[in-house]
Amino acid sequence: MASNYYSQRDFFETNREPKKKRINWERAVKVFLIITAVILVGMEIIWWFIITPFMPFSQLEISGMPNIDKEMVFLNAGITEKSSFMNVNTTQIEIALRKVYHFESIMVNKSFPSTLTITIKSAKAVAMAFVQLDGKTTPVYFDKNGVVVHVGKDLTQSLPLISGNVFNEPSLGEYFIPPEFATFLPGLEQIQKGAPDLLLALSEIRIDPRTYGYDLVIYPTRHPVRVRIRESLDREILRYMLLLIDVAASSGSNIAEIDFRSGTASYIPKGASSG
């Protein structure tokens, strides 16, 4: 019986040792996997939150104005190939861009970890003019402040034609009409909104600089009689001007221009100077 007892104990002892080794091996594998996972997660955190934000932007986007010169925007914004999420101040970029561009709004956003977006919103075009660019006659569209919002023939809008020797170079976001000659444009915008049919009676509006301020010379579409007014334009003035033109044309008078600068109409015959 004794020999039998010891033989059974020996059997269990000999079978327990491989099981212990197997448990230890599995524990070691689990510990290794856990440590590896912690290291990988740590490296990922270090990469995304410590290294990547200091790396140059991987995406630089400008939305709202697809035709604008992006390189010039980045140059004026002070954005270089070394600009990163951590060393860029969006408020400073907006201030810098607003000193150059005069759009309705400019917003700069950076998205973690490496994207910078500049969103430009321009006001609606209220008038247009024709200029010579590269030997071609090209339309230029500008807003109520005289700021260029589009250059070229892609904009399918029927807008009042403005003329005069006062225009600047047509660059997006810059003043095409200097502010001192653009004070009539907000009134033109209000006419477009409230009585757009009145503008169909106009062929051209010419800006005529004077010693102090400027005049507007209105050319109607139906009659060869022009009207000269001061710097403001609104719906009531335009209605009255068109009425004067119709009366002058129906009377058969030899009238070249109606001077309405004083608020009272005076008629200038053909061949005389408007002064």
Secondary structure, 3 states (H helix, E strand, C coil): CHHHHHHHHHHHHHHHHHHHHHHHHHHHHHHHHHHHHHHHHHHHHHHHHHHHHHCECCEEEEECCCCCCHHHHHHHHCCCCCCECCCCCHHHHHHHHHHHCCCCEEEEEEECCCEEEEEEECCCCCEEEEEEECCEEEEEEECCCCEEEEECCCCCCCCCEEECCCCCCCCCCCECCCHHHCCCHHHHHHHHHHCHHHHCCEEEEEEEECCCCEEEEEEECCCCCEEEECCCCCHHHHHHHHHHHHHHHHHCCCEEEEECCCCCCEEEECCCCCC
